[in-house]
Amino acid sequence: MENSRTYGYMLQEPELIEGCREGKSSHQKALYDRYSRKMMVVCLRYSKSTAEAEDVLQEAFVKVFQGIKDFRGDSKLETWITRIMVNTALNQQRKKLYLFPMVDVEELDLPQHEVSISGIHFTQLLEMVQSLPQGCQVVFNLFAIEGYNHKEIAELLGISEGTSKSQYARARTLLQQKLMKESSYYAKYGEGKF
């Protein structure tokens, strides 16, 4: 007998969607099994902890199952689910951003050269992104990973375009500093100018 995880991967996308629309728990489980790991990575990028990311993941999958009846197929199912994950994570972040509002960063001391991330493990990089101040983390994810432009980010978050740009620049600077400390350059040369 096949286990349910294997069964879920054998289902074609239209069959999986239709089963979820009909409320079949086996199809919902199959959809969750198929996409939960990838979506957890998305949620982790917007969260400060694994527990917070798990909360976002759970809330977003509830929205997926409630909203799948409205899925029109204009995009891939994975793209649609990712958008729900990002929007759910952003809604969580908006609640926090009211507690810690973003401000324009006037003067930035930007590094003079790029820092390579080769040799840095994904989990280290994820921890670095999670350690950013809340506003920087959200703007960095939206701009660098999700591909939004600063005007779109400003509209999404209710901030100015300049604030989005400065928060991204600050996030980049902080990440470069963290990468320098982790890199062999730091081990070889110590804290120098960069």
KEROKOL-879448 format. One record per residue (C-alpha): residue in three letters; x, y, z. Coordinates in steps of 0.2 Angstrom, whole numbers, plus 2048, in hexadecimal, padded with zeros to 3 digits. Layout:
alaXYZ/...
END
This chain:
met800800800/glu8068117FC/asn80981E809/ser7FF82E808/arg80E839804/thr81282E7F5/tyr80082F7EF/gly7FF8427F1/tyr80E8437E5/met8068387D8/leu7F68437D7/gln7F784F7C8/glu7F48617CC/pro7E28637C5/glu7DD8537CF/leu7E585A7DF/ile7DC86B7DD/glu7CB8637DA/gly7CD8577E9/cys7D18667F4/arg7C28707ED/glu7B78617F2/gly7BF861803/lys7C7850802/ser7D384F811/ser7DE843807/his7E18507F9/gln7E385E806/lys7F185480F/ala7F98507FE/leu7F98627F9/tyr80086680A/asp80E859808/arg81285E7F7/tyr8158717FB/ser81787380E/arg82A87180E/lys82D87E800/met82088A808/met828888819/val838890811/val82E89E80B/cys8268A181D/leu83789F825/arg83D8AE81B/tyr8308B9822/ser8318B3834/lys83D8B5843/ser83B8A3848/thr836892842/ala82689284E/glu8218A3846/ala82389C835/glu81988C839/asp80B89783F/val80B8A182E/leu80C890825/gln7FD88982E/glu7F389982C/ala7F789A819/phe7F3888816/val7E288B81E/lys7E0899811/val7E588E803/phe7D8881807/gln7CB88E80A/gly7CF8977FA/ile7D38897EE/lys7C28897E7/asp7C689B7E0/phe7D78957D8/arg7D48997C6/gly7E48917BF/asp7EB8A17B8/ser7FC89C7C0/lys80488C7C6/leu7FC8867D6/glu80D8887DF/thr80E89A7DA/trp7FC89D7E1/ile8018947F1/thr81189E7F3/arg8078AE7F1/ile7FC8A97FF/met80B8A580A/val8138B6806/asn8038BF809/thr7FF8B681A/ala8118B981F/leu8108CC81B/asn8008CD824/gln8098C6834/gln8178D3831/arg80B8E282E/lys8058DE840/lys8178DF847/leu81C8EE83C/tyr80F8F9845/leu8188F5855/phe8298F884D/pro82690583E/met833906830/val83C91682E/asp84791D820/val85991A824/glu86292A81F/glu87492681F/leu87B91581A/asp88D90F81A/leu88B90480B/pro8998F7807/gln8A48FB7F9/his8A48E97F1/glu8988DB7F0/val8998CC7FD/ser8978BB7F5/ile88C8AE7FE/ser89489E7F7/gly899893805/ile88B899811/his87E88C815/phe86C890811/thr86788E824/gln87589B828/leu86E8A781B/leu85C8A5821/glu8628A8833/met86A8B882D/val85A8BE824/gln8508B9833/ser85C8C483E/leu8588D4835/pro84D8E183D/gln83B8DD838/gly8398EB82B/cys8498E7822/gln8458D4822/val8348D781A/val83A8E480D/phe84A8D9809/asn83F8C9806/leu8328D37FB/phe8408DB7F1/ala84E8CF7EF/ile8448BE7F0/glu8328C17EB/gly8378CE7DD/tyr82C8DD7E2/asn8328EE7DE/his8338FC7EB/lys8239047E5/glu8198F47E7/ile8218F17F8/ala81D9027FE/glu80A8FF7F9/leu80A8EE801/leu8118F4811/gly80A906812/ile81B90E812/ser82491A806/glu82E9147F8/gly83D91C800/thr83B913810/ser83A903806/lys84A9077FD/ser85390C80D/gln84D8FC817/tyr8538F1808/ala8648FA808/arg8658F881B/ala8618E681A/arg86E8E380C/thr87B8EC817/leu8778E2826/leu8778D281C/gln8888D6814/gln88F8DA825/lys8898C982C/leu8908C081C/met8A18C881E/lys8A28C2830/glu89D8B082A/ser8A98B081B/ser8BA8AA81A/tyr8BF8BD816/tyr8BA8C1828/ala8C48B282F/lys8D38B7825/tyr8D38CA826/gly8C88CE835/glu8BD8DD837/gly8C38E9829/lys8BC8F581D/phe8B08EE811/
END
